[in-house]
Each structure stands twice: as structure tokens, then as C-alpha cells.
Amino acid sequence: MSSNNKIIFIDNVKSKESFFCTMCKFPLVDYQDFEMSKKYLSCHDCYMQFIEANKKNWEKGWRPDPGQIKNYITKKKSIIIKK
């Protein structure tokens, strides 16, 4: 007796939530990270570093350049390693 069972996955979720910050690529780890990710597509740390001080410019379309983000990631990694 043979059977050809197929499993079909139906995904009706329209918006997918990421578990990583779109800026620094670090994982989102707490409530604040997920809230900032919903609003600004960033973790809370990147929000504080880049968006909070530049909120008006951010709303007009300003984004940090790749060099700024790279420097921030380097600093963030060094802080994590030192702990």
C-alpha cells in the first residue's frame, strides 16, 4: 500500500516580523527592540544612536551612511566583547 501524503502550508500573515535590526543586523532581544523595529525598522540601540537626535530629518528621509553604521557596529561589538 502506498500513500502520497502532501503537506501544504498556508501562510496568511501579510506582514512578516524580522528578528534582526535592519541597520546593525544584531538580533532584537527585548520589548523595546521590537517596538522600535515596528516603527523605525531598527533596534532600540540604533534608534537612540541615529534616529532620536535626528527625528525631523529621519521623517524627511535622512538615513545614516554605511560608514556611520559600520563604525557603530564596531563600537557595539567591542562593548559586547568587553562584558
C-alpha positions as CSV (number, residue, x, y, z in Angstrom):
1,M,0.0,0.0,0.0
2,S,1.5,3.4,-1.0
3,S,0.4,6.7,0.1
4,N,1.2,10.1,-1.4
5,N,0.6,12.5,1.5
6,K,1.4,16.1,0.8
7,I,1.6,18.7,3.5
8,I,0.6,22.2,2.3
9,F,1.5,25.2,4.4
10,I,-0.8,28.2,4.1
11,D,0.7,31.4,5.4
12,N,-1.9,34.2,5.6
13,V,0.3,36.6,7.5
14,K,0.6,39.8,5.5
15,S,3.5,41.4,7.4
16,K,6.5,39.4,8.5
17,E,8.4,40.5,11.6
18,S,12.1,40.3,11.4
19,F,14.2,39.2,14.4
20,F,17.1,41.3,13.4
21,C,17.8,45.1,13.2
22,T,17.9,46.3,9.6
23,M,20.7,48.7,10.5
24,C,23.2,46.8,12.7
25,K,22.0,43.3,11.9
26,F,22.1,42.4,15.6
27,P,19.2,40.3,16.9
28,L,16.2,42.0,18.5
29,V,16.2,40.9,22.2
30,D,13.6,42.8,24.2
31,Y,10.3,44.6,24.0
32,Q,11.9,48.0,23.2
33,D,13.8,46.4,20.3
34,F,10.6,45.0,18.8
35,E,8.7,48.2,19.3
36,M,11.4,50.3,17.6
37,S,11.6,47.7,14.8
38,K,7.9,48.1,14.1
39,K,8.1,51.9,14.0
40,Y,11.6,52.6,12.6
41,L,13.0,49.2,11.3
42,S,15.8,49.5,13.9
43,C,16.6,48.1,17.3
44,H,16.4,50.4,20.3
45,D,20.2,51.0,20.4
46,C,20.2,52.2,16.7
47,Y,17.1,54.2,17.4
48,M,18.9,56.0,20.2
49,Q,22.1,56.4,18.2
50,F,20.7,57.5,14.9
51,I,17.0,58.4,15.0
52,E,16.2,60.1,18.3
53,A,18.6,63.0,17.7
54,N,17.7,63.3,14.0
55,K,13.9,62.6,14.2
56,K,12.9,65.5,12.0
57,N,15.5,64.7,9.4
58,W,14.6,61.0,9.7
59,E,11.0,61.7,8.9
60,K,12.2,63.7,5.8
61,G,14.1,60.6,4.6
62,W,17.6,61.0,6.1
63,R,19.4,57.8,6.9
64,P,22.9,57.3,8.3
65,D,25.5,56.5,5.7
66,P,27.1,53.0,5.6
67,G,30.3,54.3,7.2
68,Q,28.4,55.6,10.2
69,I,26.6,52.3,10.7
70,K,29.9,50.3,10.2
71,N,31.6,52.4,12.9
72,Y,28.6,52.0,15.2
73,I,28.6,48.2,14.7
74,T,32.4,48.1,15.5
75,K,31.8,50.0,18.8
76,K,28.8,47.9,19.7
77,K,30.8,44.7,19.1
78,S,33.6,45.9,21.3
79,I,31.2,46.7,24.1
80,I,29.7,43.2,24.0
81,I,33.1,41.5,23.9
82,K,34.4,43.5,26.9
83,K,31.4,42.4,29.1
